[in-house]
Amino acid sequence: MGEAILYDHRNQPLPPTDMLPLEYVEKADRSLVAFVSPWAAQYGVVAPETFYIKDFLQTYGDGTINSVWVYAAVRTLAQTCQQIPISLFTKKGRKLGDMVDNHPILDFLERPNPTQTYADFIEAGVSYFGLGGNFFIGLEGMKDPEDPAATPEEMWALRPDKMRIVPEVFDKDRYGTIKMYAVEAGANLDNWPKYFPNEILHIKAFSPTNSYWGLPPLSVARLTILHDTYSREFMTSFFRNGLQTSGVLTTDFKLNEESFARMNQQWRELNAGSRNMHKPMILENGLKWTQTTMPPQDVQFMQLREMNKAEIVGGVFGLPPAAVGDFKDASVLANADVQDKVKWEVAVGIMGRIARVMDECLLPKFGLDPRQFQLTLDLSD
C-alpha cells in the first residue's frame, strides 16, 4: 500500500510529517488483535480462519458463530454495571470526603450524549469490554482537542471493531506512543474520523503480548464457542431430519443413474423431515442401511452444553450459575445470596476500571483538581 494522508476528525489534514503508510495502521490493529482459529478448513468445518474483535462482538447473537451463554453472561454483567453509579467526592489526602451533589461533570455523566442515558452508555461500554476486551470512549465538542483542559460536550461508546490505533512508527517492527485514533468508515481513509489521544478514553483488559489493545476475554474460549455453536446446529439438523442420524444405503445390485435418482427422491419423501419421524423404514431390493454418525445420546450433548456453559459463564466471566438463571441445582438456591454477591463483585471490578480512567482523564477537563476531588463508584446502597 502507498502513503496516505490522515485527517483529524474535524477533517483537517495533519502535517506532512504525520503521514503514515496505511499498512502500519492495519498492522497496529488487525494483526495484533487476531487469534488463529482452532478449526481448519480441511476438516470441513466452516469457521473464521482468524478471529478479530468483530467476531467476538458477533457471538452476542448476530453472528454465525454465537452462544446463548455469552449473551446471558454479558447481558447480566452490563445490566448489573449500569446500576452502579459513578459519583464525585471531595478528597482529604488519600481519603474520600463528602459526596458532591451538583457539578457540571455529574450532568455530563448523567446524560453523556443526546441519545443515551448513563445506564445506556454503561451497558454499551461494558458489553464492548466483555465481548472485545476494549471500551473506547470518544469525547466530542472540545474547542481545542489537544488541550488536556478542554471541556467535552458529549462522550460516546465507540465500537472497538471499528477503531484503529495509529502509533508512532520508527520502522516496520518498532512502534512508539499512540499518535492518534481512527474510526473505520468505508474504504476511503480520508473519510475516517480521527481523534487525538486526548479525545479518547481507552479501558482495556490486560494483554501479555500487546501494548495497544486489550485481550478479548472470549479469545480463551474460541473452542468452547465453536463447540456450542456446532452442537446446536447438529441437534437442529437431527430434529429437522426426523430424529434420524446420518447413514448410507447399500445394495449388491448395480444402479443406473435413473434408478439412483428415483430411489434417492423416494427415500427423502418417505423418511426425511419432522413429519416422517417415527415412521417405519421399509427397505427392498436388497437395500441395507448403515449408520455413519454417532447417535446424540452417545455424544452426550447435554453434558457438553453444561460444560460449555461452565467454561463461558464461570471460567471467562467469573459469574455463578444463578447469574444466568440456572437454578436447577439445590445448592444454588441455598447459596443464592452468596452468588449474587459474586455477581456484584465482578461488576464492581469492571466499573472500578472505568471509574479510574474517567477520574484521570475527565477531572482536568472540568476544572477539577485531582488532589481535591475524585470520581469513583458510589457503593453506599
ZINORJO-V494992 format. One record per backbone hydrogen bond with DSSP energy under -0.5 kcal/mol. NH is the residue of the N-H (numbers start at 1). CO is the residue of the C=O. If there is no record, write none. Layout:
nh->NH co->CO
nh->NH co->CO
//
This chain:
nh->4 co->20
nh->8 co->12
nh->9 co->194
nh->11 co->8
nh->14 co->6
nh->18 co->15
nh->19 co->16
nh->20 co->4
nh->22 co->2
nh->24 co->21
nh->25 co->21
nh->26 co->22
nh->27 co->23
nh->28 co->24
nh->29 co->26
nh->30 co->26
nh->31 co->26
nh->33 co->29
nh->33 co->30
nh->35 co->51
nh->37 co->49
nh->43 co->40
nh->44 co->41
nh->45 co->40
nh->46 co->44
nh->47 co->45
nh->51 co->35
nh->52 co->50
nh->55 co->52
nh->56 co->52
nh->57 co->53
nh->58 co->54
nh->59 co->55
nh->59 co->56
nh->60 co->57
nh->61 co->58
nh->63 co->58
nh->66 co->64
nh->67 co->59
nh->71 co->67
nh->72 co->68
nh->73 co->69
nh->74 co->70
nh->75 co->71
nh->76 co->72
nh->77 co->73
nh->78 co->74
nh->79 co->75
nh->80 co->76
nh->81 co->77
nh->82 co->78
nh->83 co->80
nh->84 co->81
nh->85 co->83
nh->87 co->85
nh->87 co->376
nh->89 co->374
nh->90 co->98
nh->91 co->372
nh->92 co->95
nh->94 co->92
nh->95 co->92
nh->97 co->90
nh->100 co->88
nh->106 co->103
nh->107 co->103
nh->108 co->104
nh->109 co->105
nh->110 co->106
nh->111 co->107
nh->112 co->109
nh->113 co->116
nh->116 co->113
nh->118 co->110
nh->121 co->117
nh->122 co->118
nh->123 co->119
nh->124 co->120
nh->125 co->121
nh->126 co->122
nh->127 co->123
nh->128 co->124
nh->129 co->125
nh->130 co->126
nh->131 co->127
nh->132 co->128
nh->133 co->129
nh->134 co->128
nh->135 co->203
nh->136 co->158
nh->137 co->201
nh->138 co->136
nh->138 co->156
nh->139 co->137
nh->139 co->199
nh->140 co->154
nh->147 co->144
nh->148 co->146
nh->150 co->147
nh->153 co->140
nh->154 co->140
nh->155 co->112
nh->156 co->138
nh->158 co->136
nh->158 co->156
nh->162 co->159
nh->163 co->159
nh->163 co->160
nh->164 co->182
nh->166 co->164
nh->166 co->180
nh->167 co->165
nh->168 co->177
nh->170 co->168
nh->170 co->174
nh->171 co->174
nh->174 co->171
nh->176 co->168
nh->179 co->166
nh->180 co->166
nh->181 co->195
nh->182 co->164
nh->183 co->193
nh->184 co->162
nh->184 co->182
nh->185 co->186
nh->189 co->187
nh->191 co->188
nh->192 co->189
nh->193 co->183
nh->195 co->181
nh->199 co->196
nh->200 co->197
nh->201 co->137
nh->202 co->200
nh->203 co->135
nh->203 co->201
nh->204 co->202
nh->205 co->133
nh->216 co->214
nh->219 co->216
nh->220 co->217
nh->221 co->218
nh->222 co->219
nh->225 co->221
nh->226 co->222
nh->227 co->223
nh->228 co->224
nh->229 co->225
nh->230 co->226
nh->231 co->227
nh->232 co->228
nh->233 co->229
nh->234 co->230
nh->235 co->231
nh->236 co->232
nh->237 co->233
nh->238 co->234
nh->239 co->235
nh->240 co->236
nh->241 co->237
nh->242 co->239
nh->243 co->238
nh->244 co->238
nh->244 co->241
nh->248 co->290
nh->250 co->288
nh->260 co->256
nh->261 co->257
nh->262 co->258
nh->263 co->259
nh->264 co->260
nh->265 co->261
nh->266 co->262
nh->267 co->263
nh->268 co->264
nh->269 co->265
nh->270 co->266
nh->271 co->267
nh->272 co->267
nh->272 co->268
nh->276 co->273
nh->277 co->274
nh->279 co->276
nh->282 co->280
nh->283 co->281
nh->287 co->284
nh->288 co->250
nh->290 co->248
nh->292 co->246
nh->293 co->246
nh->298 co->295
nh->299 co->295
nh->300 co->296
nh->301 co->296
nh->304 co->300
nh->305 co->301
nh->306 co->302
nh->307 co->303
nh->308 co->304
nh->309 co->305
nh->310 co->306
nh->311 co->307
nh->312 co->308
nh->313 co->309
nh->314 co->309
nh->314 co->310
nh->315 co->310
nh->316 co->311
nh->317 co->312
nh->318 co->314
nh->319 co->313
nh->323 co->320
nh->324 co->321
nh->325 co->322
nh->326 co->321
nh->327 co->325
nh->332 co->329
nh->333 co->329
nh->334 co->330
nh->335 co->331
nh->336 co->333
nh->339 co->335
nh->340 co->336
nh->341 co->337
nh->342 co->338
nh->343 co->339
nh->344 co->340
nh->345 co->341
nh->346 co->342
nh->347 co->343
nh->348 co->344
nh->349 co->345
nh->350 co->346
nh->351 co->347
nh->352 co->348
nh->353 co->349
nh->354 co->350
nh->355 co->351
nh->356 co->352
nh->357 co->353
nh->358 co->354
nh->359 co->355
nh->360 co->356
nh->361 co->357
nh->362 co->358
nh->363 co->358
nh->363 co->359
nh->366 co->362
nh->366 co->363
nh->367 co->364
nh->368 co->363
nh->370 co->368
nh->372 co->369
nh->373 co->369
nh->374 co->89
nh->376 co->87
nh->376 co->374
nh->378 co->85
nh->379 co->377
//
